[in-house]
């Protein structure tokens, strides 16, 4: 049976980050979540790595929405990583900016992020 695997990065749009800052936060989320998947679901990670490493970036409008997405993903047993900014440049210290989910089967991730708009 063939499964489609992907990783989804969810970013807060209410923070109005610069393009560079946004890119860095997405990169942090992607690497952190992939590492979690590698250690906790190596089968998913291996399939994703061998199949073009699909990534999708979507947006939420608030901290509350970001944390709810993270909770839903965790409840489904998906590898997740919450990015909390150190506050060295644009944002106050300890600002949650993004959540990385997966890599995991696309159908599972879609249960959490399928309704979110692309960034």
CORWO-V253353 format. One line per field, one symbol per residue. ss: DSSP state (h for helix, s for strand, l for the rest). psi: psi as a letter, one per 20 degrees, with the letter a starting at -180 (. if undefined). burial: 1 if it has 9 or more other C-alpha atoms within 8 Angstrom, else 0. A space follows every 50 residues. Layout:
# CORWO-V253353
ss = ???
psi = ???
burial = ???
This chain:
# CORWO-V253353
ss = llllssssssssllllllhhhhhhhhhhhhhhhhhhhhhhlhhhhhhhhh llllssssssllhhhhhhhhhhhhhllllsssssslllllllllssssss ssssshhhhhhhhlllssl
psi = ppqpqrppppqpiiilqrgggggggggggggghhhghhhhmhgggggghi lilpqpprqrirgghghhgggggghikqpqpppoqikiehqqqkophrpp paqrpghghhhgihiqqq.
burial = 00001111111110001000110011011101110111001101111100 00110111111110110011011100011111111010000100111111 1111110111011000000
